[in-house]
Amino acid sequence: MESTGLNTAPVSSGATPVPAVPVVVAVPAVVAAPAVVAVPAAVAVTSAPADAPDLVTVPARQGLEAVDIIRRAASPAGGVGPVLHDGSGDTLGFLVPPGTADAWDMPGSACTQTNGRGMRFGDVSPTAGDTGWLLPPEAVGPVTDPEVLRAALGEAARLIEAADNCR
């Protein structure tokens, strides 16, 4: 298992840092630590592992806002791709293009290489605890553009901070 992209940048706007997700993929089942979005065996790439998507993990509240922001924008740069949620509802995982983890530095999030181990898109649902699809691969684009995601996560953090300061 390779894990990269642990975010050590200072956290701004009160966001909680999210540790790099240990992506554990086994065929046919997935084993993952609690409150962690694991890339399930149902996620898949039929080509070489070099084409396997990376996974950006964020707190659920910020991730849900980002999904809404991306969907409202409906930019030509691309919409939101497949999104996983963990069983406890603490985090969301966005599939992004391979190589994203090499340069990901967004405070309050982590990006992990999946390396495509045991990965395939199929009819099988995620099997790690209660991990499941918020947006399944067949309903959305192949992956989320990292720049679109970065902008949406930044806007989501500002919206959450503003809402929290109004209390």
C-alpha positions as CSV (number, residue, x, y, z in Angstrom):
1,M,0.0,0.0,0.0
2,E,1.3,3.4,-0.9
3,S,0.0,6.5,0.7
4,T,1.0,10.0,-0.3
5,G,-0.4,13.5,0.0
6,L,-0.5,13.8,3.8
7,N,-1.4,17.4,4.3
8,T,0.9,19.1,6.7
9,A,-0.1,22.7,5.7
10,P,-1.6,24.9,8.4
11,V,-5.4,24.6,8.6
12,S,-7.2,27.9,7.9
13,S,-10.8,28.8,8.4
14,G,-11.3,26.4,11.3
15,A,-11.3,23.3,9.0
16,T,-10.3,20.1,10.6
17,P,-7.3,18.4,9.0
18,V,-8.0,15.1,7.4
19,P,-5.2,12.5,7.6
20,A,-4.1,10.7,4.5
21,V,-6.5,7.9,3.8
22,P,-5.0,4.4,4.1
23,V,-6.4,2.9,0.9
24,V,-6.8,-0.7,1.5
25,V,-8.2,-2.7,-1.4
26,A,-8.6,-6.4,-1.4
27,V,-10.3,-8.6,-3.9
28,P,-13.1,-9.3,-3.4
29,A,-13.6,-7.3,-0.2
30,V,-12.2,-4.0,1.2
31,V,-10.8,-3.6,4.7
32,A,-10.6,-0.1,6.1
33,A,-10.2,1.7,9.4
34,P,-13.4,3.2,10.8
35,A,-14.3,6.7,9.7
36,V,-12.1,6.4,6.6
37,V,-13.3,6.3,3.0
38,A,-11.7,3.3,1.4
39,V,-11.6,2.8,-2.3
40,P,-13.8,-0.3,-2.7
41,A,-13.3,-3.2,-5.0
42,A,-16.2,-1.8,-7.0
43,V,-14.2,1.3,-8.1
44,A,-12.3,0.4,-11.1
45,V,-10.1,1.0,-13.9
46,T,-9.9,-1.6,-16.5
47,S,-6.5,-0.4,-17.8
48,A,-3.1,-0.4,-16.2
49,P,-2.7,0.7,-12.6
50,A,-1.0,3.9,-13.8
51,D,-4.5,5.0,-14.9
52,A,-6.0,4.4,-11.5
53,P,-7.7,7.4,-9.9
54,D,-6.4,9.1,-6.8
55,L,-8.8,9.8,-3.9
56,V,-9.2,13.2,-2.2
57,T,-10.7,12.8,1.2
58,V,-12.5,15.7,3.0
59,P,-14.8,16.2,6.0
60,A,-18.3,15.4,5.0
61,R,-19.8,18.8,5.6
62,Q,-17.2,20.5,3.3
63,G,-17.5,17.7,0.8
64,L,-21.3,18.0,0.5
65,E,-21.0,21.7,0.0
66,A,-18.4,21.2,-2.7
67,V,-20.6,18.7,-4.5
68,D,-23.4,21.3,-4.6
69,I,-21.0,24.1,-5.7
70,I,-19.6,22.0,-8.6
71,R,-23.1,20.8,-9.7
72,R,-24.4,24.4,-9.7
73,A,-21.5,25.6,-11.7
74,A,-21.8,22.9,-14.3
75,S,-18.6,24.3,-15.9
76,P,-17.2,23.0,-19.2
77,A,-14.1,22.0,-17.2
78,G,-16.0,19.1,-15.9
79,G,-18.6,18.3,-13.3
80,V,-18.3,16.1,-10.2
81,G,-17.1,12.6,-10.6
82,P,-17.8,9.6,-8.4
83,V,-17.9,10.4,-4.7
84,L,-17.7,7.9,-1.8
85,H,-18.9,8.3,1.8
86,D,-17.8,6.5,4.8
87,G,-20.1,4.5,7.0
88,S,-19.9,7.0,9.9
89,G,-20.7,10.0,7.7
90,D,-17.5,11.8,8.7
91,T,-15.7,11.9,5.3
92,L,-16.3,12.0,1.6
93,G,-13.9,10.8,-1.0
94,F,-13.7,12.3,-4.5
95,L,-12.1,10.3,-7.3
96,V,-9.6,12.5,-9.2
97,P,-7.1,11.8,-12.0
98,P,-4.0,9.8,-11.3
99,G,-1.1,11.9,-10.2
100,T,-3.2,14.4,-8.3
101,A,-1.7,13.2,-5.0
102,D,1.7,14.3,-6.1
103,A,0.8,18.0,-5.9
104,W,-2.3,18.1,-3.7
105,D,-1.8,20.6,-0.9
106,M,-5.3,21.7,0.1
107,P,-5.6,22.4,3.8
108,G,-8.1,20.2,5.6
109,S,-8.0,17.5,3.0
110,A,-5.8,14.6,1.9
111,C,-5.1,13.0,-1.4
112,T,-4.0,9.4,-1.7
113,Q,-2.8,7.3,-4.6
114,T,-4.9,4.2,-5.1
115,N,-2.4,2.6,-7.6
116,G,-5.4,0.6,-9.0
117,R,-4.8,-2.5,-6.8
118,G,-7.9,-4.7,-7.1
119,M,-9.8,-1.8,-8.7
120,R,-12.5,-2.2,-11.3
121,F,-15.8,-0.3,-12.1
122,G,-18.6,-2.8,-11.9
123,D,-22.0,-3.6,-10.5
124,V,-20.6,-4.4,-7.1
125,S,-21.3,-2.0,-4.3
126,P,-18.5,-0.9,-1.9
127,T,-18.1,-3.4,0.9
128,A,-16.0,-1.6,3.5
129,G,-18.4,-1.4,6.5
130,D,-21.1,1.0,5.4
131,T,-19.0,2.8,2.8
132,G,-21.0,3.5,-0.2
133,W,-21.5,5.8,-3.2
134,L,-22.8,9.3,-2.7
135,L,-22.5,9.7,-6.5
136,P,-21.9,6.3,-8.2
137,P,-19.6,6.1,-11.2
138,E,-22.4,5.3,-13.6
139,A,-24.3,8.5,-12.7
140,V,-21.5,11.0,-13.2
141,G,-18.3,11.7,-15.1
142,P,-15.2,9.5,-14.7
143,V,-13.3,11.7,-12.2
144,T,-13.5,15.2,-10.7
145,D,-11.1,17.8,-12.1
146,P,-8.7,18.6,-9.3
147,E,-8.7,22.4,-10.0
148,V,-12.5,22.5,-10.0
149,L,-12.5,20.5,-6.7
150,R,-9.9,22.7,-5.2
151,A,-12.0,25.9,-6.0
152,A,-15.2,24.2,-4.7
153,L,-13.5,23.1,-1.5
154,G,-12.2,26.6,-0.9
155,E,-15.6,28.1,-1.5
156,A,-17.2,25.5,0.7
157,A,-14.8,26.3,3.6
158,R,-15.6,30.0,3.3
159,L,-19.4,29.3,3.3
160,I,-19.1,27.0,6.3
161,E,-17.0,29.6,8.2
162,A,-19.5,32.3,7.4
163,A,-22.4,30.1,8.6
164,D,-20.7,29.1,11.8
165,N,-19.8,32.8,12.6
166,C,-23.5,33.7,12.3
167,R,-24.5,31.6,15.3
